[in-house]
Amino acid sequence: MNSLDANVILRFLLNDLPAQSARSKRLIVSSQCYASVVVLTEVVLVLEKLYGYTRPDSAALVKQLISLQTVACNESIIEPALDLFTRKKQLSFPDCYAVVEASLSGDSLRTFDKELVKHGGSHVSEP
C-alpha cells in the first residue's frame, strides 16, 4: 500500500501541474493508497487557505478522493467531520475531527476553546 502525502493528493485533486498531476493520478487510480487524517487535514487547510476553496468545495474534493476504491482512510470519522466542517464555520477541520471522533467513541471532549464548546455538541465541554 502507498501512503499519500498532501502534495500528491493536491496534484491529483487540482490537476494543476500536468506532469505531477498525471503521476499522482496513475498512482492513485492504479494502486492501493492510504490517506492519513494528518495528511487530509493538511489538504483541507491548503485548499481553503492557499487556493481559496470554500468549505463545501474543499469537503467535496476530499470526499471525491476518499470515495475511490483505491483510497483507504478512516472514512467513518473523516466523512462526518467534513460534513460538520461544512456546517460549522466557527470550527476548524481538526476541531471537527476531534468532535466526531469523541462522539463516535462515546467520549466527552474537553477543551478550553469557547467556540468548540459552543458549537461542538453536548459532549464537548470545558474540563
ABEGO torsion letter per residue (X at the ends): XBBBBAAAAAAAAAGABAAAAAAAAAAAAABBBBBBAAAAAAAAAAAAAAAGBBAAAAAAAAAAAAABAABBBBAAAAAAAAAAAAABAABBAAAAAAAAAAAAAGBBBBBABAAAAAAAEAABBBX
